[in-house]
Amino acid sequence: MSTTLTSSAAPAQPTLRLAFALSMGAAVSLGITRFAYALLLPPMRADLGWSYALAGGMNTANAVGYLVGALITPMLMRRFGTTRLLVVGAVLASVFMAGSGFVTDAPALLLQRLLAGVASAWVFVAGGLLAARLGEAGSSRGGLLLGIYYGGTGFGILLSALLVPRVLRAASGVPHGWAWAWWALALASAAATCLLAWAGRAMPDRPAPTAAAASTDPAPPVALHRFGWALAGYALFGMGYIGYMTFVIALLREQGASASFVTLFYSLLGIACVASSRLWAGLLDRYRGGQPQALLNGLLGVATLLPVLSASAPVALVSGVLFGGVFLSVVASTTALVRHNLPPSRWAQGISMFTIIFALGQIVGPTVTGWISDGPGGLARGLVASAMALWLGAVLASRQHSLAQETSS
């Protein structure tokens, strides 16, 4: 009892500072490495003559790399430690993004996106595990700390929204001017990596459990089917949300949106991501089953459909704010589900399991959405398919009960 009281009484401000520093992991792995590509897709597609299927394939390659990275992350964390993997992954992600500015051939760009995906998975999974550990001492604040970490993606999106259009304008007269935007994003990622390095020193890995401690651990490995409904809903979330985040900027540009409006739209989306950490914290702390994921997936489907139903600027902004305020909390909801239902010794296993499913959905989503968008109906029809995937994911997630409830029944 005394240990619990001491942990719960830990100063709040240092913990929050660590959570915000760790959130740079989400900023690098998702906000910059993956989602900044939506701003670069229109000029790269126009310059290089891509179809929407190939343009979407760039994010599919990133997701394939993410899957590979997620599969080997548990082994690498055991061998090198969580914080070391976090920092090394962020450094490599920065290097691979810079590499995207030096090539124009589609195979070479696909390779760069794949390698960046591998590194970003190391960052995202390791950072999520450390954020979960931050909330271990005081469970009443666990949802907020997880939300801060995942909300860091919003910092990356906001930075990308402010940085990329300005660089594109400055390099408008330069051949392949979009390359300068990749280099600027790599520098931004490197700066964020410095904060991650500080967080790693401030929060070192816990010592590895001894053989005696491992033998007394009463928790067996978790069977995949026990999280089956949540995993299925999360796969469809991966398919649906990435279609929006890959192609919504291209849709807005087709609808006549100016560069300044695109900057405003993506900035508000990023700010909403950051704000979502507090908005949904109570929901994540209260429910131990799939209810949060179901609600959030349903709202995302609405946000995805809005710019299809109307090309007006206010509707587009509502869509961006709603989407930004929700989508990362779906990711946080799966970490919260793991934290609520598994002992700390199984958190890495549980988070990696959901990350792998997430990556599988993202592999399918961009290419399928792009293929649909190349046909009749264009990008609008592609986003309708994304919304349908999100709503189906909501239905499946709603059937996920807490493991304790399953045991008692």
N, C-alpha and C positions, 0 to 999 in steps of 0.2 A: 504493500500500500504506500509506504513512504517513497519508494522509487517512482510510482505513478504520480504522486503529488509533486515531486521535484521536477519531473519531466513536464508536467502540465504547467508548472509555474515558470518555465523558461521564458526569457524576455521575448515579447512578441516582435519588437522591431527588428532585431537581428535575423529572426526567422523569416520575416517578410522580405528583408533585404536579400537574403539568400534565395528566396523564391523568385524574386524579380531578376536576380543575376542568372539563376538557372533558366529563366524563361527565354534567355538569349539562345538557348539550345533549340527551342521551338521556333524562334525567329529565324535562325539559320536553316534548320532542316526543312521547314515548311514555308515560312513567310517569304524567305529570299530564294532558297534553292529551287523550290517548286512553283510557288504562286506568282513570283515576279514574271515568270514565263508568259502569263496571260497578257501582260503589257507588251511583251516582245513578239508575240505571235503575229499580230497584223503586219508590222514592218518586215519581219523575217519571211512571212508567207509571200508578201508582195515582191520582195527583193529576190527570193530564191525560187518562186514559181511553184510553191507547194499546193497540194490538195489539202482539204480539211482533214482527211484521213491521215496523211503524213504529218500534218501539224499536230494532230492529236497523238500520233505515234511517238512524238518526242516525250510527252508526259507518260505514255505507256512505257517507254524505255526507262524513264526515271522510276516508275513504279516497279518494274522488273528488278532493277537494281536495289530498290527499297526492300523487296521481298528477299533477295539474296542476302542483303545486309541483316535483315531481321532474323533470318534462319541461323546465321552464324554469331549473332550478338551474344546469346547466353554463353557460348563457349569462350568468346573473346573476353567477356566480363569476368569469367572465372579465371582466365589466364592472366589478364593484364589489370583488372580492376575497373570498376564502373566509371570513376572520375577520369582516369587516364583515357579510356575509350571515348568518353564524351569529348574531351579536348582534341584528341587526335582526329576523331571523326569530323569535328568542326574545321580543323585546319585543312584536311583533305577536301572537304566540300568546297571550301574557298578556292583551293587550287583548281579543282575540276571546273568550277564555274568560270574562272579566268580562262581556262582552256577553250571554253565554248566561243570565246571571242577571236580565236586564232584560226578557225576552220570554217569552211562554207559547205563542204560536201555533206550530204545527208547522213551517210554511214558514220562519218567522224563525229557529227553532232549527236547522233543517236548514242554513240559510245560514251561521249562526255556526259550526256544526261544519265546514262546507266550508272557510270562510276559515281556521279554525284548522288544518285539514289542510294547506292551502297553506303556511302559515308553518312548520308543524312539519316539513314535508319539507325546507325550506331548512336548518333547524337540524340535522336528522338526517344529511343527506348531507354538509353542510359539516363537521360535527363528526366524522363517520366518516372523511372524507378527512384531516383534521388528525391524528386518532388514528393513521391508517395512516402518515402522515409521521413521527410520533414514533417508530414502530418501524422506520423506514427505516435509521437508523444502526446499530442493533443487532438483527439479524433474530432472534437467539436469544430476545429478549424481546418480539417483535412480537405473538405470540398473547396474551400477558398484557396488553399495553397496549390491544389491541383489546377484550379481554374486560372490562377496567376501564371503557372507554368505554361499551360496550353494557350492561354491568352497572349503569351509572348509572340505567337505567330502574328498577332495583330500588329505588333511593333515592326515586324519584318514587312508585312503588307503595306503599312503606312509609310515606312521608309522607301519601299520600292515605288509607291505611288508618287512620292515627292521627288524621287531621284531619277527614275527611268525616263519620264517624259522630258525633263530638262536636258538630260544627256542626249536624247534622241534629237531634240531641237538643235542643240549645239553642234551635233555631228551630222546634221541633215545634208550638208554638201559633200560629205566624205563617203566614198564607196563602202558599202556594208557598214553604215554608221551604227547599226544596232550592236556591233561588236563592242563599241565603247561602253554601252550600257552593261554588258556582261562584266567588263573589267571594273566598272564602278560598283556593281553589286558584289564582286569578289572582295573589293576593299572594305565595303561595309560589313561583309561577313567576317573578315579578318578582325575588324574592330570589335565585333560582338564576341568573337572567340576570346579576346583578352578578358572580358567579364566572366566568361565561362571558366577560364583558368583561375581567376580569383575565387570563384565559387568552389572549384575543385579543391583549392588549398584550404578554404574555410570549412569545407565539409568533406573530410577524408572518408575513404571507404571504411566500413566496419570490418573488423578482423574476420577472417574466414572461420566458419564454425569448425570446432574440433571433431574428431571422429566420434568421441563419446557423446558430444552434443547432437551430432547428426543421428546417432543411433537411438536417441531418446525422443527425436522429433516424431510426434504422433500423427502428423499429417501425411497421408500417402499422396502420390502424384494424382492430379485431378483428371478424371476422364473427360475427354473432349465433349461428349454428348451432354454433360451436365450444364454446360454453357451454350448448348446447341442453338437455341432460339436467338440469344443475344449475338452469337457469332454470325448466324445467317442474316440477321438484321444489319449487322455491322458491315458485312460484305456488300450488301445492297447500298448502304450508306456510302461506302467507298466508290461504288460505281456511279452513284447519282451526284454526289457533291463535286467530284472531280470534273464531271462534264460541265457544270456551271462555272467552276473556277478556271477551267481551261478556255472556255469559249464565250463567256458573258461579255468580255471587253470587245471581242470581234463582233458580237451581235450589236452592241451599242454603236460601234463605229459604222456598221452597215445601216443602222437606223439614223445615222447622221449626227451622232454625238461628236462634239468638239474635243480637242485634246485637253482643254481645261476642265470640261465636264467629266471626262474619264478620270482625271486626277482627283476631282472632288468625289466622284463615286467610289473609287478604290480607297481613298483616304478615309472616308466615312465607314467603309466596310472594315478597314483595319482598326479604326477607333472602336467600333462596335465589338470587334474581337477582344480587345483589351478589356472593355467594360463587362463583357460576359462573365469574367471570372467571379465577380460578385453577384451578378444577376441570377445565376443558376446554382450558386454554392449551396443554398439551403435545400434545393431539390436533390442534389447529389448526396448530401449528408442524410437526408430523411429516408430515401427509398433504397432498398437493398436488392431489388430485382431489376427488370428491364423497363420499368415505367419511365424513367428519365429519357432513355434512348428512344422509346416509342414517341413520346411527346415531341422531342426535339427533331426527330426525323420528319414527323408530320409537318412541323413548322417550316422546315427546310424545303419540303415539296411545294408549299405555298410560295415561298420566296423565289424559288426557281421558276415558277410559272408566271409570276407577275410581269417581267419584261416581255414575255411572249404575248400576253393578253393586251398590253398597251405599250406603245413606244414613247409615252410622255415622260418627261424628265422627272416629275415628282414620283411617279410609279417606280421608275428605275432606282431612284434613291431609296425609297421604302424597301425595295427588294434587297439592295445592297446592305442596308442597315440591319434588316431582319436576318439576312443570311449570315452576316458577320457576327451578329449577336448570338447566333445559335450553333454554327457548325462545329466549332472547336469544343463546345461543351458536349457534343456527342462523343468525341474522342475522350474527354475527361470522364464521361459517364462510364466508359468501359473500365478505366483505371479505378474509378470509385467502386464499380461492381466487384472487381478483383479484390480491392482493399477490404470491402465489407464481408466477402465470402471466403477468403483464403487467409491462412496465417502468413506473417511476414516472410517466412522462409520460402513460400511459394509465389510471392508476388512477381518475381522476375519471370517465372514460368508462365504465369497468367497473362502478364502484360505482353510478353513475346507472342503468346498464342493469338491474342487479339490483333497485334501488329501484323502478323502474317496474313490473317484473314483480311485485314484492312488493305494490305498490299495487293492481294489477289483481286479485290474489287477494283482497285485503282488501275490495275493492268488492263482490265476489260473496258472500263468506263471511257477513257479518252478516245480510243480507236473506234469503239462502237458509236459513240456520239458523233465523232467526225465522219464516219461512214454514213450515218443517217443524214448528217448535215450536207453531205455532198449530193444527196438525192433530192427529190421534190420536197418543197417545204423548207429547205435550207436549215440554218441554225435554229430557227424557232422549233422545228420538229425535233431536232436533236435534244433541245432542252426540255421538251415535253416528255421525251423518253427518260431523261434524268429525273424529272419530278415523279414519274410513275415508279421508278426504282426506289426512290426515297419513301414514298407512301407504302409500298409493299414492305420495305424494311421496317417501317413503323409498326405494321400489323404483326410481323414476326417477332419483333422485340417485345411487344406487349405481352407475349406468352411466356417470357422468361421470368421464373420465380427465383427468389433467393435460395441458396443451397440449404440453409437452415429450414426453410419452409418445406422444401422437398423432403428433407429427412424426417420432419415431424409428421408429414402426411403419409 
